[in-house]
Amino acid sequence: MNFLRGVMGGQSAGPQHTEAETENSTRQSEDLGSQFTEIFIKQQENVTLLLSLLEEFDFHVRWPGVKLLTSLLKQLGPQVQQIILVSPMGVSRLMDLLADSREVIRNDGVLLLQALTRNNGAIQKIVAFENAFERLLDIITEEGNSDGGIVVEDCLILLQNLLKNNNSNQNFFKEGSYIQRMKPWFEVGDENSGWSAQKVTNLHLMLQLVRVLVSPNNPPGATSSCQKAMFQCGLLQQLCTILMATGVPADILTETINTVSEVIRGCQVNQDYFASVNAPSNPPRPAIVVLLMSMVNERQPFVLRCAVLYCFQCFLYKNQKGQGEIVSTLLPSTIDATGISVSAGQLLCGGLFSTDSLSNWCAAVALAHALQENATQKEQLLRVQLATSIGNPPVSLLQQCTNILSQGSKIQTRVGLLMLLCTWLSNCPIAVTHFLHNSANVPFLTGQIAENLGEEEQLVQGLCALLLGISIYFNDNSLESYTKEKLKQLIEKRIGKENFIEKLGFISKHEFYSRASQKPQPNFPSPEYMIFDHEFTKLVKELEGVITKAIHKSSEEDKKEEEVKKTLEQHDSIVTHYKNMIREQDLQLEELKQQISTLKCQNEQLQTAVTQQVSQIQQHKDQYNLLKVQLGKDNQPQGSYNDGSQMNGIPEEIGRLEEIEELKSNQELLQNQLAEKDSLIENLKSSQPSPGANEESSATDSARDSEQIADLKQELATLKSQLNSQSIEITKLQTEKQELLQKTEAFAKSVPEPEQSETVTAAKATDVEGRLSALLQETKELKNEIKALSEERTAIKEQLDASNSTIAILQNEKNKLEVDITDSKKEQDDLLVLLADQDQKIFSLKNKLKELGHPVEEEDELESGDQDDEDDEDEDDGKEQGHI
């Protein structure tokens, strides 16, 4: 080890040399270092011994060991990494260096871990799970965050090594709530001073670390969760503060814009927040408007304009709400007539038609992103009218774009406008019709494609071919002069199909096309390389093949394809209709199931209540009989028979009163239960399934409804019998009450009593008579209520009969619809059989032509292959529809 230290120390010694000699000596020393390293690690025990020496706390042992291991990793990194990886506790020993109280060893330990974790995912995971994130973030905080020195820079580089392209560590970083600890890094304030070179470097690495977590190359789920966490902890808000602050260096501002772009890309919550951010100006302006002003300003740095374009693209990515807001600023109803405030749409139009070709390209691409995968905004943009000059009528934005194209502007401007038009017209037949309505557009495109121009113009020719192909493929034949067939005939006459396909292929073969298709971020070394947009390359890849097939198809094939499309659309509409009906029926079935379960619960409750009432009535009867027996035994001999009878009658009357009150409460409970049953029956009748359901579900619903109706009828009969039995019981009690009252009055008249006893007896008799009269009145009211309930029960029976007849009518209508469906399916099968027979006839005719010696062109064979593919697809679709 001392030998190697001496060799390494000797490499730096020596006299002054020229630059060439210095480079040669450096190269030789590096080669010599690699040779010594190879000799040292040839025996893995040397590295293992070195790792064990790092456990020594002695500074003079530990620090040189760290330096030596770092040098070994720099010379032959992968080999040394593998040895350390298989060594027991090798990585864990190195992690202890971060906890060393001596800053020199700790800082050199960070450098050692940088070299150790470079391009090795397995070691990166081990280091991360050894609590590296916690220790590194603590060091950054202790050193002062972005105001720290070179140690903070080293820790940030190590964090990047651990997180970049390592999904496991990124998820561990997010789950460990370490994103929240990044927010203090960006609390830089709004001061104009204090931006040292080290602080700029640190903040640049911090922004890159944020971008590592939300990179578009990461899995979508991981990126989305990190984006949400950054918004919830306030990190996005802090970045927007830096974005709108003054005195921020240009490179930090550019990197902040790129970072904010990727934090909001595809995240609706973050995009909505960014749309609400205002710049600290008077009056306040939206941050989007301020950024667009920089993008269309040719005096701004090129990298800053690219960053603003990327931010605008990320704001509109999968954000239909934001797209609508941008397009709405171009519409006549929302334009500020006073001209005090400038909108995003006005800035884009200004950039689109300025004299700066870079502004033209950026504005065209930005506007194309406002239309990306949004047919509604493509149609809305057709309403935009532009005032070209005083006295002349306004022209549409679409027409103005084609006018600039025909004027022969710079290639960058024409490429940007053609990309905008291709994005605008794709998947939008209405826009295609508006484009073709101008009779000068098609001749201009065919003239551009047919000319033999230099290499610089080949890209424009390819884009013109793509635009004309889109006008054919998405043409709805609403203009008789420019139908699909007529446009293809025009291409055949003036350009030639093969020449057209060749020009169309110029786009994907261009050297800048592959570069733009790799990353969403527009990162170009200079403005001359700014040709293609990332999202546009996806569109070209999607449309190039289908346009080629559309050009080669004949008119008959187009007609057949249109017919098949219409048939499929009809079938799809039928299937969708029945799916909706089935979905509605499923909901109705769920509701009926819930109602049935509710009815069962209520039925159980009613049965329990009836059982309790029966037991209570029996208890009252037993108590009544017991009281009668007890009163008979308690008669005193000296008391007269009349006195005993009279005193015995009063408790009996009290028992009768209590029993009648109990029966009254039970009667009211039963009446309420009958009312609930009535409402449930009405609900069941109103929730009958709509016509058009399939046969099985209809039969099931009818059976269940019948069972429910039968159950309800049975429950009504049970309740009626209970009411009748209680009415009989009440009548008996009333009869006994009248007899007792008569006996009481007879005994009171026949037996003379003392004045005091007569007064008491008279008072008691009066009280009993009052209570008995009240009970008689209540009994009459109960009889009336029972009669009303009987009438309601009759009405319910009539309603149930009517619902049964309605169910039968609905069943007949459903059967008719099933027959119609079966007939339509038979017609579809017949159509498929006819198509198959026609293909077989064509194939046999081609074979006969070959036998007769007539040459069959390759184009015909290609068309036949295409047709077979389409027939296979149709058969598959038919099978899927039949399965559905």
Summary of the structure (lengths in Angstrom):
residues: 884
radius of gyration: 46.0
end to end distance: 77.0
largest distance: 153.4
contacts: 2662
relative contact order: 0.03
helix: 79%
strand: 1%
